[in-house]
Amino acid sequence: MQFGVEKLVRSNYKYWRLCMEAFLQVQDLWDLMAKNDMKMPPDTPDTMEARRKWKVKYGKMLFVLRMTVNKELIDHIRDLDTPKDVWETLEKLFSKKNVARLQLLENELASTVQVLYLALDILALGSFVLALEYETSPTTNDSIFEVA
């Protein structure tokens, strides 16, 4: 929470968005997004200072957006060059009717299922070892778990 905004993770998009918008407003950066003012002023002697200020604000906004996204989501925005592209990509990713969001959830579910299958395999192997030990022991009182 370096910027006073909680990092975006899979479960807090609406809260993150609200806080990020407020943070960008306080930092005088939101106008780039709200006014759709993503184009640099023309390169003329009269606009040199405006161009410099625009570059600073643009860079700050892109930096803040990238730094407040958790590393598990960074691949979705890593190669994006504009704050507007980052904002819209995250919006699409977390919207309810979104293919990317569904893919994210499917991947999470697949990982969970893999862990469950692994746990079941371990339990089955443990049961097999115990059954094998029971069958091969000279008496039913002997066990590999006895302490001498």
Buried (B, 14 or more C-beta within 10 A) or exposed (E): EEBEBBBBEBEBBEEBBEBBBEBBEEEEBBEBBEEEBBEEBEEEEEBEEEBEEBEEBBEBBBEBBBEBBEEEBEEBBEEBEBBBBBBEBBEBBBEEEEEEBEEBEEEEEEEEEEEEEEEEEEEEEEEEEEEEEEEEEEEEEEEEEEEE
